Amino acid sequence: MPSRIIGALFLFHAVACLAEEPASDPSDGGRLTFVFAPYVYHYHYDPNHTNTPWLTGFEWTPPGSWHGLEYGAVYFRNSFAQPSVYAYVGKRWFAGSDDQGAYLKVTAGPLYGYRGQYENKVPFNHDGLAAAIIPGLGYQYGKLDVQFAILGSAALLLTFGYDLPK
């Protein structure tokens, strides 16, 4: 099983590196964002659901990133209180010309954690490992952002982000 996770992460990293352009401004230190999600709203009631994922992690936008390509990794308790991780590459499209205001975001990468009786709750899941694509709508104001991530037909996740000082 660990070899599958390592293989998936290696493939994820290789594809992300191929999409990356060289840094255009070496003085730009990129952006490191702390991400936190205290609440998830499930569309359908299930007594086994927990609405407090306590998701925490980081996103990194490297200097000169290809149109804002971001990399991230988060740890959380899934809807059934199982420890889970999601590593991803993502991209934001801002409504304005600068990196502020409303945005649309899409992330994709390996998701691990839905195991046992809950394995069928995530499409294409095998032994707890699945590929995930998660769209979101958010708003960036200075160093702070808030986002609603759409978790398929299951739930809506509320996240907050804070850009750490350089």
C-alpha positions as MATLAB code, in Angstrom:
seq = 'MPSRIIGALFLFHAVACLAEEPASDPSDGGRLTFVFAPYVYHYHYDPNHTNTPWLTGFEWTPPGSWHGLEYGAVYFRNSFAQPSVYAYVGKRWFAGSDDQGAYLKVTAGPLYGYRGQYENKVPFNHDGLAAAIIPGLGYQYGKLDVQFAILGSAALLLTFGYDLPK';
ca = [
       0.000    0.000    0.000;
       2.705    2.610    0.827;
       4.210    2.036   -2.626;
       0.900    3.098   -4.203;
       0.863    6.309   -2.188;
       4.483    7.064   -3.030;
       3.814    6.325   -6.714;
       0.749    8.569   -6.774;
       2.630   11.419   -5.100;
       5.578   11.012   -7.493;
       3.243   11.122  -10.522;
       1.447   14.142   -9.070;
       4.765   15.959   -8.560;
       6.053   15.081  -12.034;
       2.932   16.407  -13.787;
       2.978   19.589  -11.691;
       6.654   20.208  -12.521;
       6.014   19.810  -16.243;
       3.396   22.571  -16.079;
       5.695   24.956  -14.219;
       7.435   27.784  -16.079;
      10.775   29.161  -14.864;
      10.603   31.991  -12.372;
      10.301   35.344  -14.115;
      11.157   37.453  -11.070;
      13.708   35.932   -8.683;
      13.037   38.662   -6.077;
       9.461   37.385   -5.673;
       9.454   34.908   -2.781;
       6.184   33.306   -3.767;
       3.315   32.891   -1.343;
       2.856   30.456    1.559;
      -0.690   30.226    2.883;
      -1.920   28.554    6.070;
      -5.293   26.905    5.380;
      -7.909   26.028    8.011;
     -11.430   24.605    7.654;
     -13.591   24.371   10.762;
     -16.908   23.366    9.153;
     -18.450   21.258    6.404;
     -22.122   21.299    5.398;
     -23.457   17.957    4.140;
     -26.270   18.131    1.604;
     -27.918   14.960    2.977;
     -28.290   13.954    6.610;
     -26.412   10.882    7.824;
     -26.096   10.196   11.575;
     -22.491    9.045   10.960;
     -21.430   12.434    9.526;
     -19.260   14.837   11.435;
     -19.424   18.516   10.438;
     -16.095   19.517   12.007;
     -13.204   18.347    9.821;
     -10.556   20.523   11.530;
      -8.714   20.649    8.227;
      -5.269   22.249    8.446;
      -2.510   22.569    5.902;
      -0.463   24.791    3.641;
      -0.564   26.058    0.061;
       2.496   27.320   -1.750;
       2.566   29.480   -4.864;
       6.192   29.465   -6.053;
       7.816   32.579   -7.492;
       7.014   33.040  -11.183;
       4.386   30.312  -10.981;
       2.544   29.589  -14.210;
      -0.501   31.852  -13.900;
      -0.797   31.253  -10.156;
      -0.268   27.488  -10.001;
      -0.458   26.429   -6.344;
       0.636   23.310   -4.485;
      -0.972   22.192   -1.266;
      -1.306   19.489    1.341;
      -3.911   19.262    4.078;
      -4.707   16.920    6.952;
      -8.302   16.529    8.126;
     -10.910   14.249    9.628;
     -13.217   13.116    6.837;
     -17.005   13.047    7.135;
     -16.745    9.774    9.065;
     -14.008   10.987   11.469;
     -11.227    9.027    9.733;
      -7.791   10.710    9.534;
      -7.271   11.789    5.910;
      -4.844   13.708    3.696;
      -5.167   15.509    0.377;
      -2.130   16.634   -1.652;
      -2.913   18.767   -4.668;
      -2.007   21.191   -7.364;
      -4.447   24.006   -7.987;
      -5.095   27.152   -9.940;
      -7.054   30.322   -9.164;
      -8.748   32.609  -11.652;
      -9.405   36.053  -10.193;
     -12.286   38.194  -11.460;
     -10.036   41.284  -11.505;
      -6.602   41.982  -12.908;
      -4.753   41.680   -9.579;
      -4.690   38.789   -7.111;
      -7.478   40.236   -4.975;
     -11.242   39.902   -4.860;
     -13.460   37.068   -6.052;
     -11.922   33.965   -7.572;
     -12.681   30.515   -8.924;
     -10.279   27.759   -7.903;
      -9.810   24.139   -8.936;
      -7.511   21.643   -7.204;
      -6.651   18.049   -8.137;
      -4.548   15.331   -6.562;
      -4.461   12.159   -4.487;
      -6.853   11.818   -1.552;
      -6.206    9.210    1.122;
      -8.377    8.287    4.086;
     -11.786    6.898    3.145;
     -11.304    3.273    4.201;
     -13.286    0.241    5.260;
     -17.052    0.602    5.150;
     -16.716    4.199    3.845;
     -14.465    3.395    0.882;
     -17.397    3.667   -1.554;
     -18.172    7.249   -0.425;
     -15.468    8.590   -2.788;
     -15.449    7.710   -6.520;
     -12.517    5.672   -7.860;
     -11.338    4.823   -4.337;
      -9.131    1.755   -3.917;
      -7.864    0.776   -0.458;
      -8.434    4.335    0.767;
      -6.584    6.058   -2.100;
      -8.534    8.067   -4.683;
      -8.028   10.872   -7.178;
      -9.943   14.033   -6.317;
     -10.889   17.188   -8.203;
     -12.296   19.944   -5.996;
     -13.656   23.250   -7.333;
     -14.145   26.248   -5.079;
     -15.370   29.833   -5.002;
     -13.572   32.328   -2.825;
     -12.651   35.874   -1.992;
      -9.115   37.195   -1.303;
      -8.708   40.385    0.724;
      -5.111   41.306    1.460;
      -3.504   38.341    3.218;
      -6.846   36.734    4.104;
      -9.162   34.596    2.046;
     -12.360   32.650    2.518;
     -13.500   29.877    0.199;
     -16.341   27.433   -0.300;
     -14.987   24.167   -1.700;
     -17.557   22.007   -3.475;
     -17.121   18.376   -2.434;
     -19.048   16.750   -5.268;
     -22.638   15.857   -4.493;
     -21.820   15.323   -0.806;
     -20.914   18.596    0.900;
     -19.707   22.188    0.935;
     -16.505   22.959    2.876;
     -15.815   26.389    4.401;
     -12.086   27.238    4.422;
     -10.046   30.205    5.568;
      -6.546   31.102    4.449;
      -3.846   33.439    5.725;
      -0.783   34.358    3.650;
       2.211   34.055    5.953;
       4.736   36.884    6.045;
       7.748   36.482    3.754;
];
